[in-house]
Amino acid sequence: MSTPLDAAALLAAARAATGLDDFGDPTLSQRFSVAVDHLSALGMDDDGQARAAEVCLGLLTSRLEFFADRQRYGTADEVIDRPMFATGEPRSGTTLMHALMSVDPESRALRFWEVMYPSPPPGAAEPDDPRRARADADWREINAKLPKWLHSHPYNDMLGDGLPEDERTWAFDFRVMTPTAWWRVPMPTVVGGLPTDAAAQYAIHRAMLQQLQYGRPPKRWVLKGFHGFRLAEFFDAYPDATLVWLHRDPVQVAASRTMMMADILDGIVGPVDLRAEARNHLAMTRAGVTNTMTNPMVDDPRILHVRYVDFVADPVGTVARFYDFSGRTLTDDAAAAMRTYLAENPGDRHGKFRYSTSVLTDIGEDLDALHAEFRPFRERFGVPIENRG
């Protein structure tokens, strides 16, 4: 019999399934109750609620096992040395930047199979560990359920070896509900409404890096996430980190992210209101630009600002520039691996991703007015208007 979508019952079931009791945070139970209340308010049918309960139980048991590992293996002693991060608004090239850095033989990146199933530490696991195959199967299910997502995000063809964003490490913290954790549940993407704590979230992120680094040869971490709104807490957690921040025409960002998320939601909940999505993603793009223009930490010397158009024109050269900025050396072998990746992984390998700025004019926005609104941002970072549909 499945566990009902009830916070107390799910917490008890996770404890019973693992024989463990320490969730690593005394506030977890209260926060989980808020998440369950949110799920219950969505109006899902019995099957949807059962799927939500199943996901909750999986995340809770994973969390219990993860924090037990911290005690058993002493992973908290792992030193995370000078990690390199990519950030920027969605659809600004950050995923490709991250992918290129990840093929450097001297680098280590998060992998979906590891963050989806982090216990025991992969470095302490047996060679025939079944978690890779399990994550591959998950990703085949995701790609079958959300086939359009491969157009905008072809990297999903890497299956369990794919490259998650940093935010995915927080799935079992119930502060975010990302599609890669909740794809089985008929629910819209949760953008806000859950209690957040950036410092606590980065503590989880660092703990995940320590877990995945344990028992493995030392390599540099290369990572990617949306860190712009959390810069103070980000650099508190990683004072020796460097961050490359890619900047793109906000009008294109808003249009592209609208269609990408519409494609994702179409696979999870069915057809969406494209106008509502456009309004939502234009608002989020505006918020991102406002933060970039007003946050004093944007000028931190540990941040390298790069134009999207320059990255597109010379991807490997841009990576080399970031390495140099970070006091690292891009070896010939690494550069060759990056060029091979580009040659073998064209962005349209699963079909052309098509979007248009008409999604913005359809909600009554004037493109010239938007370009004028974003002019201070474009002038500050040298970002040109992209002349495309």
N, C-alpha and C positions, 0 to 999 in steps of 0.2 A: 504494500500500500504506500502510495507516495505521501510525502510530507506536505501538509497544507501550507499555503502562503501566509504563514504566521511567524512573526519574528522570534518569539520565545521557543516555539516548536522547532524552528530551523536551527537556532543556536544549540538547543539540546540535542538535536539529531547529529549535528556536526561533532559535538563532543563525544557522543556515543559511538559514532563511526570511527573516530580516530583514537579514542581513549586519552585525548589531550584536553587541556582546559585553558591554556594561556593564549589569548588572541593577540598578545603583544601591545595592547592598548586598552586601558580600563574604560575608555569612552566608546569603544567599538560597538557594544551592545546597543547603546542609545542611538548611535548614528545609523546602525543597521535598521533599527526600528523606523527611523525616518525614511530610509530607502524603501522598506517594505510598504509603508503607508503610501509612498508615491506610486509604487507598482500597483497597489490595490485600488488606487483612485483612477487608474487608466481605463477601467471598464472592460478589461479583457474577459473573454469567456473562460470556461473551466479549463480548456486545454491550454490557453495562454497563461493562466495562473499556474497551472502545473509546470509548464516550461520555465516560468519565472522562478518558481520554488526550486526547481532542479538546478538552475544556474546559481541561485543563491547558496544552495547547499554545497555545490562544487567549490565556489569561491571561499566559503567559510572553512571547509575542510582543508583546502589548499593553504589558507592563512595559518591555521593551527599547525600544520606540518612544517610550514616555512619557519615559524618562530621556534618550534622545537629544534629544527636544524641549527638555528643560531646558537643554541645552547650546546647541542651535541657536537657540532663541528667547530665551534669558535669562529664562525665566519666574520664576526664583528672585528676581528683583528686584521682583516684584509685591508691593505692600503690602496686607495684609488688615487692614482698619481696623474695629475695634469690631464684630465679628460678633455676631449674636444667635442663641442656641440654645434649643431646647425639649428637655426631658428628662422622664423619669418612668418608672414601671413600664409594661410593655405593657398596652394596653387602657385607658389613662388619659387619652385625648384628645390625646396629643401630635401625632399625625398631622394631626388637624383644625387644631390650633393652628398647625402648620407650614404647612398648606395655605392658611390665611387670610393669614398673613404673606407667603406667596409671591405672592399676587395683587396686592400693593402694587406699583404701577408703579416705585417707587423701590428695590425689593428685588430680589435675585438669589438663587435657590435652586439646589441641585444638581438636575440632570435625568438620568433614567436613560440617555438616549441619549448623554449626555456622559460619564458615569462608566463605561458599558459600552464605549464606543469613544472614549477621550479624546485620541487622537493622529490628526492634529495638533491644536493648540489650536483649539477651535471659533471663537474670534475671528479666527483667521488662515485659516479655511476658506472655500471658495467658496460662493456662495449656494445652489447645487444639490447641496450635500454629501449623499451618499447615506446617511449614518449615521442620520439621523432615520428614514428608511423601514426601514432594517435593524432598528433597535431596535423600531419599531412592529411589525414582523413577529415579532420575538422575543416581544413581549408578547402578541400574538394567540395565539402558541403556548402561552405560559404560562397565559393565561386559559382556553384550551381544555383544557389538561392539568389545571389546578387550578380548575375552575369554582366550587367552593364558597368559594374564597378571596375572591371578589368580594362575598360576603355580609358578611364581617367587615371587608373592606378594599376598599370600592367604588372607592377612588382608583386601583386598578389599571386602571380604564377610561381613564386618561390615556395609556396605552401608553408610548411612549418619552419622552413629555414628563412622565411621572410623577416623583414626588418620593422619591428614595432616602434611606434613613437614612445617617448618616455612616459607619456600619460598612461600607457597600457599597464605599467607596473603598479598603478594605483587601483586596478580593477577590484582586487579583494579588500580594498580599504573603503569601498562604498562611498567615495567622494566624487567619482565619475562613473558614467555608464556608457562605455564605448561600444560601437557596433561589433568589434572583434571579440567582445565578451558576451554580448547580448543578442547576437544575430538570430538565435532560435526563438526569441521572444517577440511577439507582435507589438512593438512599442516604438514610438518616435525617439530620436536621439535626445538624450537629456543634456541640455546646455547649461542649465542653472537649476537652483532649487535645493541642491544637496549641500550640507555643511562642508565648507572647505577650510583648509589650514595649510598654507603653502609650506611652512617650515616642517610640519609633520609629514607632508607628502614627499618632500625631498629626503627626509629621513628614511622613508620607505624605499625611495628610489635608490639611495646609496646602499641600503641593506640588500636590495636586489642585485646591484652590481657586485657587492661582496660575495653574495651567494653564488653567483655565476662565475666569478673569478676564482673561487676556492679550488685548490688542487690543480690548477692549470698554469702553464708557463705565463710569465708576465707579458702583457701586451698593452698598448695604449687603447683606452676606450674611445670610440667614436659614436656619437649619439645624436638624436634629433627629437625635438619637442617644441611646443609652443610656450616658450619661456618669457616672452616679452612683458607679460603682466605680473611676473613674479621675480623680477631681477634681483631685488634685495635678498630674498630668501634663497634664490638660486646661487648667488655668489657667497652667501653665508655657508651654504652646504658644500660648495666647491670653490673655495677661494683661489685655487690654482688652475681653474678651468679657463678655457678660451671659447669664444662664441662667435661664429660667423652668422651674420644677420643679412638675409637676402631680401631685397626690396623690389617690388613690382608695381606697375600701374594699378592703383586701387580699383579702378573701374573694371579692369580685366579680372582682378582677384574676386570681386563681388560676383561677376557673371559666371566665372568658372566654378567657384565653390558652390553656387546655387545649383548648377546642373549636376555637379558631382554628388552632392548630398541628396538631390532628388532621385538620382539613380540608385543610391544606397537604400533610401527609404522605400522606393518602389519595390525592392526585393524583400523588404522586411514587413511592411504594413500595406503595400499596394499603392496605387496611384496617389500622388500628393497634389496639393494646391500649389502650383508653381509660383503664382503671384505671392502667396504667403511666404514661400521659401525665399523668394527674391527680396522681399521686405526684410525678412529675418537676417539674411546673410549680408545685405547692404548695411544693416544696422551694426552687425558684428564687425564688418570691415571698417566702418566709421569709428567704432570704439577702438579698434586696433590702431588705426592711424592717429587718433587722439592720444592714446597712450604713448605711442612712439614719439609724438611731438612734445609731450609734456613731462614724461618721466625723466628726471635728471640722470638716472643711471644708464640711459641710452648712450651717453657719452663716455661710459666707463672704458678705460684703456684696454681692457681685456676683450673688448668687442670689436670685430672687424666688420664694417658695413660694406656690402657688395651689391651692385646692381644686378638684377635678374638678367637683363639683356647682355651684360658682360659675361655672366656665367654661361648663358646659352651659347654665346659666341666662342667661348674657350673653356669648356668644363674642366679639363685636366689642369690647364694653366691656373684657373681660379682655385682649385684644390691646392696646387703648389703654393699659391699666394697665402692661403690660410695656414698651410704647414709652416711656411717661413714666419708668418705672424706669430705662430704658436711656439716658435723655437724648435720645430721639428724639421726633418729632412724628408722630402719626397724622393725615394730611391727610384732608380731606373726600373727595377722590377715592379714597383708599385704603380708607376706611371704606365707601364706597359699593360698591367692588369686592368687598369682603368680604361685605357683605350680599347682593349679587347671587350670589356663589358659594354662599352658604348656601341661597338660594332655588332655585337651579338644580341643586344637587347634594345631594338628600336622602340620608341615610345608608342608606336601604333601597331605593335605586333599582335594585339588582340582586337584590332579595329580602331578606327579614328574616333577620338573623343571630340564631339561637336558641341559647341556652346556658342551663344551669341549675346551681345550686349542688349539685344532686344528684350531679354528678360527684365532689364531695368527700365527701358522705355515703356514696356507693357504695364508697369506699375506707376506710370506718370512721371518718371524721372527724365530730366533733360540732360543728355550726355555732356553738352558744353558747360552746363551749370555744375555738373559733377566734376569735370576737369578743373573748373575754376575753384571749386571747393577744396580740391586736393592739391592745388598748385603749391602752397607752402611746403607740403610734404615732398612733392616731386622736386622742388628747387633745393631743398635741404640735402636730399640724397642723390640728386642728379638723375632722377627717374623720368624717362621720356614717356609721352603718351604712346601707347601701342596702337597702331593703325590696323585694326582687324575688326571683324564683325562682333 
